[in-house]
Amino acid sequence: MDRNAMQKLVDWNHSSRRKPLIVWGARQVGKTYLIKDIFAETYYKGSYVYIDCKIEDEIRAFCAETANPEKIIEYISLLKGKKITEDTLLIFDEVQECPNIVSALKYFCQDYREIPVIATGSMVRIKIQRETNKRGRAEKEKFLFPVGKINQITIYPMTFDEFLMNSNRVLYDAVVQGYKKREPLSPAAHELAMEQVYRYLLVGGMPEAVETYIDDDDLYDAREILTGLYDNYLADMELYQASREALLRSRALFSNIYKELNRESKNFSPGLIEEKSKTRDFATAIQWLTMAHIVNQSFQLKEHITLPLMPDSEGSFRLFLGDIGMFSYQSGMNAASFVSTDRENTLSGIFFENFIANELAAKGHPLFYWKGKGSGELEFIIESDNKVYPIDVKKGKGALNSLGKFANHNRYEMAIKVSKNNYGYDAEHKLLTVPFYYFPFVAQDLADGTMRV
């Protein structure tokens, strides 16, 4: 399947300043498929060496004892029977099983920069943190992260534009052209695109679930795949947690994201998960889940905001599941609710907020929301090119009532309302209305500093 991150890999490969690359991302988001089966097969076919650190015991054991790239290259060349040169792509997968490989990337950069190297794994940051803070080690034995000596890319679950690109290319092209022209789609095309949004809310962006939906045209089979992936996420936590208490709290936190958000406040409330608990009790679980890219964290801003955006306090925040399909599965909503004619009344607005949070996170935006006095609230505040863009998310066609309250305290470049409405711009109020299917492109323009109407 086509992924937006492919272009990032191509740009890295062609860069004159290329360094060893670390690819971050949660489990099952398609890192190995993208790097090995698509990128390597396209640009290094017959000229790449793939190492799975989880199952290739000899290489893992060897690399655990040395960070010397000359020795590593020689050993792998002899073991694999393949000479490694500047024309050979070297891929280390599942490097959380051998963090010393990450440390070795510093020396690959210094001494063998001409050799393209990619390292990836789902729990790398967790293992690195544990190695860095491990007690009882001499200072010279502690893990050293190769700061300044690597390039980095994060792979997320498939965003809506990627979902549409692979499931209906003709409709995708129409959406892209409509957004480029800054024009509304025709009523018929608009309804078709919105239908795909609802399907995406159900299927989500985990590649296996998306591929099952596309191949079988069956939403229920895709939901079955999600069930397995959800259970795997819970099982994985046991492998990488530092203590039994941390494991239980991480699982409880992960399992209760929908419950936390499906309230009037939406702010994280530890008491909903564990009676009489405090936010600090869940600090390790929150850090674990965000580092693993399983959860996206959004921080509260209040009244007057300043740039650069900074949280008002660490105590007020919201958590979103990193995949909207898993969020929908966790909600317990019947799959039919997402395709029924009554879905607008059945589905709460929080599904769309989690959808927008993930689109923004996938484009590299830190997440913030704004709370004014009383009921004033804007779901997201984005900083782009030193300008402020308040974003309101409406599941239907409601008015943006909080913008006036926000404007009383803050200047902004443009307000963005994301809803089921078609595209339009109100110059008097500096209000851009975009349908949900346009938002991935809005998020990218905000990331690039190229936002316009």
HELIX and SHEET records of a PDB file:
HELIX    1   1 ALA A    5  HIS A   14  1                                  10    
HELIX    2   2 LYS A   31  THR A   32  1                                   2    
HELIX    3   3 TYR A   33  ALA A   40  3                                   8    
HELIX    4   4 GLU A   41  TYR A   43  1                                   3    
HELIX    5   5 ASP A   57  GLU A   65  1                                   9    
HELIX    6   6 PRO A   69  LYS A   80  1                                  12    
HELIX    7   7 VAL A   95  GLU A   97  5                                   3    
HELIX    8   8 ASN A  100  ASP A  111  1                                  12    
HELIX    9   9 VAL A  124  THR A  132  1                                   9    
HELIX   10  10 GLU A  139  GLU A  141  5                                   3    
HELIX   11  11 PHE A  160  SER A  167  1                                   8    
HELIX   12  12 ARG A  169  LYS A  181  1                                  13    
HELIX   13  13 PRO A  187  VAL A  203  1                                  17    
HELIX   14  14 PRO A  207  ASP A  216  1                                  10    
HELIX   15  15 LEU A  219  TYR A  240  1                                  22    
HELIX   16  16 ARG A  244  SER A  255  1                                  12    
HELIX   17  17 ILE A  257  LEU A  261  1                                   5    
HELIX   18  18 PRO A  270  LEU A  272  5                                   3    
HELIX   19  19 THR A  279  PHE A  282  5                                   4    
HELIX   20  20 ALA A  283  MET A  291  1                                   9    
HELIX   21  21 ILE A  324  SER A  331  1                                   8    
HELIX   22  22 ALA A  335  PHE A  338  5                                   4    
HELIX   23  23 ARG A  343  THR A  346  1                                   4    
HELIX   24  24 ILE A  350  ALA A  362  1                                  13    
HELIX   25  25 LEU A  403  ALA A  407  1                                   5    
HELIX   26  26 PHE A  436  TYR A  438  5                                   3    
HELIX   27  27 PHE A  439  ASP A  448  1                                  10    
SHEET    1   A 5 TYR A  48  ASP A  52  0                                        
SHEET    2   A 5 LEU A  89  ASP A  93  1                                        
SHEET    3   A 5 VAL A 117  THR A 120  1                                        
SHEET    4   A 5 LEU A  21  GLY A  25  1                                        
SHEET    5   A 5 ASN A 151  ILE A 155  1                                        
SHEET    1   B 4 PHE A 317  LEU A 321  0                                        
SHEET    2   B 4 VAL A 295  LYS A 302 -1                                        
SHEET    3   B 4 LEU A 367  LYS A 371  1                                        
SHEET    4   B 4 GLU A 377  LEU A 378 -1                                        
SHEET    1   C 5 PHE A 380  SER A 384  0                                        
SHEET    2   C 5 LYS A 387  VAL A 393 -1                                        
SHEET    3   C 5 ALA A 415  SER A 419  1                                        
SHEET    4   C 5 LEU A 431  PRO A 435  1                                        
SHEET    5   C 5 GLY A 424  ASP A 426 -1                                        
END                                                                             
